[in-house]
């Protein structure tokens, strides 16, 4: 068994290094676990190559991009459902009670969570948002989302959507009186003891050299490292319901394993198995 495991680990190591050598990625961290036990974790390559080369580390902090949806926003909604504070089959008009939700008022949280609400997949809202004061941008974003026509009637199709999860952030704020960032930290990330998992606003809590770079952004005209890559999230102050979460391979595993143990009824401290 140990011989097989060692061969498996060597194959993964070789694949990681091959990816760097072939230019598939400048660097990576791979963690593999089985039945709640970490059996492989290794880094390869560099976390940054421009303007200087910096080697990857196992605890390098990555911009998780759209993993923000399941690992922050959906977790917050799960917590609220489990606490009995919201019902996934309630409509937006029952929860938000804003003046002009238009035809979107009848959309349920369940439809948004399953990407069947009818919202567009993506829009370059940031081009308009940056023309306004930072304090006004989230409100303006929500107006723009609700003015944008639906692509199809609710549950008539399925289209992966950033816009839907931007709306879910609003739902969390209304239901809790807190920001998504504060709520998910208070109820999940903080109690779990996560130190390098956060929705980023303002100055990063760690040195720039502890973050993996994402790209040389043509819009911002700089290498993005230690700030959110997604342009809409950046214009909104660093995060929204669709993007802006940062974490490490090890702490992403901790969240995934926590969910796995709850699903199988081994734990009940964060969610009921249901």
N, C-alpha and C positions, 0 to 999 in steps of 0.2 A: 504493500500500500504506500509506504513512504517513497519507494522507488518510482511508482507511478506519479505521485504528487510532485516529486522533484522534476520529473520529465515534463509534467504539465506546466510547472513554474518556469522552466527553461524555455519552453515553446512560447509562453506569453512574453517573457523577457526578450526573446529574439524578435517576436512580432513588433513589440514596442520600439525596439531599436531600429528595426527595418523601416518602420513608418517615418522615423526621424530622418534616416539616411536617404529615403526616397522622396523626401519633401512633402509627405502627406500632411504633416503637422510639424511645427517647430519644437513642440514638447507636449508631454502628456503625463497624467498620473492615472494608473489603473489599479482598482481595488476589486478583488473577487472574494465573495463569501459564500459559504454553503451551510445551511441549517444553523444560521446564527453565528458561525465561526469564520473569521477572516482567514483565508488560506493563501492570499497573495496580495501584496501591495508594493508597487514599485513606480518610481518616476523615471522619465527618460527625456533627453533633450534639454531645451531651454524654455524658460517662462517668458523671455523677451529676447529679440534679436536686433531691434532698432530702438534707440540709437546705439545701445551697447548690448552685448550678449550676457545674459544672466542665467545660470543653470536652474533647471526645475528642481523643486523640493516636494517632498511628500505632502507637506501642509500648505502648499501654494494655494492662494485664494483665487477662485475662478468666478468670472461673471457667468451665472447659470442661465441667463437669457430666459427663454420660455419655460424653463423648469420652475420659474417663479409661479406659474399658474398652478401646478399640482403641489408644490412644496411650500407655498406661502398662502396664496389666495384660497385655493380649494381647502387647505387645512383649516384656515380661519372659518370658512363656511361650514365645514364638518363640525368644528367646535361649537358653532352657534346652533346648528341643527341638533347636536347631541345634548346641548344645554336646554333645548326646548325654546330657544329665543327666536328662531325663524323656522319656517316650514319650506322645504324645497319645492313644494307645489304652489306656493303663494306667488302672486304676480308682482311685477315691479310696481304697479300702481298701488298695491296694498302695502308695500314696504317703504318705498321712497316718498310717495305722496307729493311729488313735484308738480308744478303747474302744467307743463307741456311735455309729457312723455310721448304724445302722438300715438301712433298705432302700436308702439312698443310697450304700452302700459299693460297689455294682456300677456306679455311674455313671462314665463315662470323661471325661477332659479334653476330648476332641473334642466330646462331647455338650454339655458346659457352654459351650465356646467358640462353638458354633453355636446356643445357646439352645434346645436340644432335650432337656435333662436331666430336665425335669419340675418344676423349682423354680417356686415362685410368682414373679410379677413383682416385687412390692414388699410390704413390711410396715413398719408404723410402730414398728420396734424401739426407736427413740430414746426413746419414752415410758417404756419399762421400763429402758433402759440408764442414763438420767440419774439413776436412784435408787441407782446403785452407784458405787463408787470408780472413777476413770478407769482404773486399772491392771487392773481386773477386766472391763472392758466387752467387749474383743475376744473373750475366752474365753466370756463369757456369750452374746454374739451368735452364736458358732458353735454353742453348745448349742441356742439357740433355732431356728437354721436347720435343724439336723438333727432337731429334734423336730417341726417343721412338716411335715405330710403333703405328699407330692408331688401336683401337680395332675393328672398323667397319667404313664403308664409312659415310661421313657426312650425317646426317639426316636419316640414315638407321635404327637407333635405338636410345635409350635414356639411358644414364648412368651418374648418378650424379658424377661430377668430380671436384676434387681440382685443377687438372692441368689446366683445362680451365680457372679458375678464377685467377690462377697465371699468365696466359698469358694476361688476361684482365688488370691486374695491369700494365703490360708493355704498353698496349694500352693507358692507362691513362697518363703514363709518356711521351710517344711520342706525344700525342695530346696536352698536356698542358705544357710540359717542367718542370713539377713539380712532386714531389713524390705523390703517392696516399694519404699518410698521410697529407701532406700540402694542397693538393687540396681539399680534402673532409672537412678539418677543415675550410679552407678559404671560401668555397662556401656553406657549409651546417651546420656543427656542430657549428662553431663560430657564424654565423648570428642567429642561433636558440637559442643561449645563453646556450648551453650545457656545463656544467662544468666538468662532470665526464664521458664523452664519448670520447674515443681517441684510436688511433692506437699506441701501446706502443713500444718505442725504448729506449734503455738505461735505466737509473734509473727511476723508476716509479714516477709520480708527486704527489703521495699520500703515506702515510705510509702503510707498509705491512699489518698492522692490519685492514685496510679499504677494503682489498680484500678478497673475498671468495677463500679458497684453492680449488684446483681441484683434485690432487692425489699425492701419494707418487711415484714419477717417477722412474721406474727401470733403465732407461737409465741415467738420471742425478743424481740419487741416493740421492734425497732430495724431500721434500714436495714442490709442486709447488704452490706458493702464491705470487701474485704481479709480475708474469712473465707469458708469454704465455705458455699454455699447449702443443699446437701442436708442434711436434718436428721439422718439416720442417720450420715453421714460426720462431721458436727459432733460428735455424741455420742461417736464413736469417736476423737476427738482431732484431726480435721481431714480425714481421708481414709480410704477403704477401697478395695477393688478395683473398685468401681463408680463412685466419684465422689471429687473432691478435687484433680484436676489443674488447674493454672493455667498460662496461657501467653499469648503474643501472636499476632496474625495472622502476623507474619513468621516466628516460630519454629515455629508449627504447619505452615506451608508447608515449612520446612526438614525437618521429620520426614516429611511426605508425599512430598517430592521424594526424600529418601533412600530411602524404600520403593520408589518408582517406579523409581529407578535400579537398585536391587537386583533388582527383579522382572524388568527387561529385561536383566539380566546386565551392566550397565555398571559396577557396583561389587560387591565381595564383602567389604568391610571390616567390616560389621556382621552380615550374614546371607548364607547361600548363597541363590542365586536360588530354589532349590526351597522 
